[in-house]
Amino acid sequence: RGRLDRQTAEEMDRDCWEPELTRKLLDKNPDVRSSGGLVLQRKVREAYSRNPSLTNPEAAAIINDLTNKYVKRQGDPTYKKSGIMSLGIVVAGLAQFPEILDYHVPHVMDLALDLLQDKDTSVVHYSCHSMFFIAKDCHGMIMKYLDKLIKKLGRLHDGQDPMLLKPASTLSTELKRVLLEHPEMVQTRDCLEVLVELSKAKNPSIREFVVTWLAQFFEAPSLLQDVLPFLPLFLAEVFANMDARHRVELRKVSFKTLELMLARIKEALKKKSFDASDTLLTTIPELLKHATSPIDQAKLMAAYWMSDFVFLKSEDIENEADNKKWALIMPDILTAIFKWLTAEEEIKNVAVQLSHHSLKLAESLRDLPAVDIARKLLSDHVGAPLGTMAGAWSGDRDDKGRLLVIRMIGLQWLRMLLSRNREEILSSDVVTSLLDTIFQTLLADKSELATAALAVLGTIMEGMRPQELGSISPQGSDVFSCTTQRLLRIFKQEPQLLEEQGGEMIRHLCGHLDNRHLFITAAKYIQAHSQGDIEFAQRVVHIFNWILLTSRETRALREELLSTKPLSELINSEGEWVGSSSSSTRPLFLELLDPWFFNPVSALSLCLWAQQYEFAIEMITRFASFDPSLDTLRQLDQLVHLLESPTFSRLRLRLMEPKRHPALFKCLLALAMLLPQAAAFQALSQRIRLVQSGMLLEFEQMERQQSALEACAQSVPSSSPPPPLSAAGSASFTSRGTPAGADEVPDVSLLDVETEDPYCGLLKRFDEIQSQGHTPAVLST
């Protein structure tokens, strides 16, 4: 009986293949074992070729023996290793039989997954090899088990057994390749849930494994729609991987993965493949948290993500419901921007770009809380530190640059808010701190800040309706008048600011405001508040006059001045306007003339431009009544160069008709008499000589006409003398048109212009200002 039992056991233990093949399968050499598995693969494939039935007895016998006698055998791990590897090789060879393959793959995969938990490392190793063969040749059928594989392979990456890292990595790499080839067979949700769970592990090797798999899912475009809802769940962990406490490789992989994820999201949003707005909105709070992260790489990448998200949204603002959500989180985005601006240079540059995109987006959001944003800007980011602005520039160069950028961006945001919600902001409680901030910024020793502050100031004042402007008077209480007068008070308190940046500031305002109202408001203020400080009035008038006559922004004002009627028709003997009392219709020339008296040279140039030549003569003859100081001569020198500029080309052309404009010619002669014989005198003398040459030519022409008339009169008998020449043909060079003798040379002393009564009042006011003993102050142009 014992012999019979042993014989029966040997028969049952005997394989269904020849003993030589069994020795190959149990050989210690892996290559020999693989060759044995290939032999079994050929046998099974031939069996199914003869009988392609799921119940093929020959093939079933081989697979059952490998399962029961090898894989499930207890004790010797050699059988497990050989069995699981051979099963993988056998099943991989059935790719030409899809139905049969689909029948056997689940059986082998269950066995292989169970062996991944075996205590013997070599068994786990061969289990990975078996699944590698299936992944390589089974048309993506292994993707059905991807979630389980990721979970088990992630555990193998814990580093406890270094020998398992290579087979696990090899299998993982092959699975990633198959994922891209057969994404439709993946249970995406189950896989991502496993990745989210693994991402919370503290082991850096497992975290690196998770990051590489996330990158692979983002590489598959068809899976992106399913992946994005999980983005907020694992984004925080990926950002945390860039902590300096982790190893360098993990930080690099995480950074590259974040770059890849962002690129794929941008591509999908640009193509509008699906609506991902809700997912992005839920991701933004996580990104904003990293504005205060101690990890610079995390700050940088979060700033990149926010910049691209905001840019993409600014290009597509059609979703009104989505716009409301963006409007609510815009204050938080702005707070994060200013935090990023204080970081290192690269992060700061990205934050500047983010601010630009956010400005564009905020302009198009209807429900933007403009007042709240303005209040936060003024209290936290722009207004508060400006009180110590002068001391702030004395620090480190990088700190000064950051501080400047922060203030500039803050002022840009204020200007945008004012341009879209001007009435709302100006009617709120932030208007006082807003104006205080602007004028404090003007006192900073940085011209870029002053320019940005002026842009905000111009936005406050531009586009005002007449009812907002009110009456333009020295005591005006409207916003326009108050801001203009406050700017002039700053100039009065800070002469250096007026000297260095005053002209540029006023020119900048002219580019944003109603220039007529600006000049009239400034003129009224100068007239009312400069009696005790003539020097300040002279400097301010000089700047405003120079801008009026030379700036591109004031071209319309110059055209209006050119159309001014003769002064004798505008004023009475007291120097008062003879029109109605409404200041809105009063000629601009009269609005500016009295304040311009504080600077005689500026008043003279204003009269020359407005073609008030008779009054200009009366003014210039009074220049000799006060000492010709160096400052006065310098301003006269500037006036001569201004007359020679292209702006005054029309005035110079009028010199070709001295009989029609005798007062102009006499004014230039008087100006030449006041100048020392320097460059300006030479230029003006040359101009006068050209005019005299023209006068001689005109005289010779008139003389020939007179001779021709006399000859005609002698040839035609008549009882009456020849008719006198008309005014157009007369040789006179006087204002009354008295003919000159044939042998006479034109005498400029004949160009006598009488002073009419209406000038008396104006000249009296001019003399009163000059009698205070102050001479004009020079100001570099």
C-alpha positions, 0 to 999 in steps of 0.5 A: 500500500505504501508503494502504491501511495507513493506511486500515485503521489509521484504521478499526481506531482508529475507535470504534463510536460517532459522532465527536461522542461521541468529542469529548465523551469527550476534552474537557478539561471533566470535566462534558462527559466525564461527559455522554459517559459517560452517553450510552454508559451509555444505549446499553449499557442499551438494548442489553441491554434488547433482548438481555439476553445476556452476549454482546450484541455491541453492548454488548460492542463499547462496553465493549471499545472503552473498555477497549482503546482508552481505558483501556489506551492508552499515552501520552496520559492523557486516554484513560485518564481518560475510559475508566475514568470512562466504564466506571464510569458504564456499569457503574453503569447496569446495576443492573437487570440483576444477572447482567450487572452481576456479569459486568462489575463484576470487569472494571472493578474490576480496571482501576480498581485497577490505575490507582490505581498510575498515575504520573499523578495525574489518572488516579488521580483519575478511577479513584476517581471510577469506583469511586465510581459503582460503589459508589453504584449496584451493590448492594454488589458492590464490597464484595468488593474492600474489602480491596484498596481499603482497602490502596490508599486507605490508601497514597493518604492518605500525604499525598505528593500532597495532590490525591489526598486529596479523591477518596480520602476521597470514595470511602472515605466512600461505601465506609463507607456501603455497608459498613453497608448490605451487611455480609454481602458483606464479607470481614471477616478480609481487611479487618482484616488489612490494617488491622492492617498499615496501623496500624503505619505512622508516617504520621499520615494513614494512622493516622487513615485506619485508625482511621476504618475501625475505627470503621466496622467496629464500627458494623456489629453483624453484623460485631462477632463477626468483629472482636473477635478482632482487637481486641488486634492494633490496640488498642495502635496506637490507644492510641498515637495519643493521644500528644501528639506526634501532631496534635490531629485524630488524637488526637481521632479515636482517642479517639472511636473507642475510646469507640465500640468500647467502647460496641459491645462493651458492647452486644453483651455485655449482649445475649449475642449471642456469647461474647467472654470469651476475646477480652476476657481477651486484651485486658486485658493490653494495657489494663493496660500503659497504667496507666503510660503517659505519655499521660494520654488513653491512661490515661483510656481504658484505665481506662474500658475496664477499668472497663466490662469488670470491671463486665460480668464482675461481672454475669455470673459463671456461666462457671467456667472464665472465672472462674479466668482472671479470678482469676489476673489480678486481682492485675495489675488491682489493681496497675493500679488503684493506678497509675491512682489516682496520676494526674490527677483524672478518671483517679483517679475512674475508678480508684475506680469500677474498684476498686468493680467489681473488689471486687464481682467478686473477692468471687465468684471462688472461686480468688482468691489472697487471701493473695498479694493481701493481701501485695502490698497491705500491702507496696506500697500500704497498709502501707509508707507509713503509717510516715510518714503524719503527714508525708504530710499536710503536702504538696500538697492534691491529693497528700494527697487521692490518698494518702487515697484510696489508703489507703482503697481498700487498706483496703477490699480488705483487708476484702473479702479478710478477709470471704471468706478470713479463716481463710486470711489469719489463718493466714498470715504476713501477719497481723502486718503486717496488724495493724501496718498497721491500728493505724498507720492509727489513729494517722493524723490522718484520721478517714476512714482510722481508720474504714476501719481499724476496719472491717478490724479489726472484720472480723478479730474478727467472727464468731469461734467460741468456740474462737477467742475462748478465755478472755476474760482480761487475758492472753488470747492469742486474736486478739480479746483481742490486738486489743482490748488493742492498741487500748486501748494505743494509746488510752493512748499517744495521749490526743488520739486517745482524746479526739477519736475514741475514742468513734466508734472504739468505737461503730464496732467495736460495729457489727461485733463481739460487743459482750458480748465486746468490753466484757468484754475491755476491762473485764478490760484496764482492771482489770488495767492501770490501777492506775498510770494512773487518769486513763486508766482514768477516760476509757476507762470514761467512753467505754465507759459512754456508748456502753453506755447511749446507742448503738444498737449496744449495745441488746442489752447494755442489755436484758441489764443490765435483767434482772440479779438483785438484787446481794444474790443475786449476791455474798457478803460478800466481793463475790465472785460466788456462781455457777460459775467459768465466766466465760461465764455470769457476769452482765455487770453483775458483769463491768463493775462493778469496772472501772467503779469507776475512774469513780464517776459511770459506776459510779453510772449503771451501777447505776441502769440495772441497777436496783441502787438500794440499792448506788447509794445506798451509792456516792453517799453516798461521793461526799462523801468526796472533793473535789467537783472541777469534773470530777466535777460536770460528769460528774454534770451529764451523768448528770442529762441522761442520766436525762432522756433517752428511754433512761432513761424506764423509770427515771423511770416507776418513780418513780411507785411510790416505795413499791416503789422507795424506794432509787431516790427516795433516790438521786435526792435524794442526787444533788440534794444533791451538785449545785450549783444550776445547770441540772442541779439545777433539772431534777432538783428538778423531777422530785423535786417531781413525785414528791412530788406523786404521793406526796401524791395516793397518801397522800390516796387511802389516807386516804380508804380508811382512813376508809371502813374505819373507817366500815364497822367502826363500822356493823358490830358486831364483837368484834375490831378491823378488820384492818390494811391490806395492804401494797398499801393502806398509806400507809407510805413506808418500806421496811418499810411502816409506816403514816403518820399521817393528818395527816402529810406524807410525809417523805423521811427515812423512806426508809431503806434498810439496807446488807446484808452482801453489799455490804461487799466491793464497797464496800471495793474501791470505797473502795480505788480512790478512796483513791488520790487521783484524781478523775474526769476530764471527757470531752466527750460 
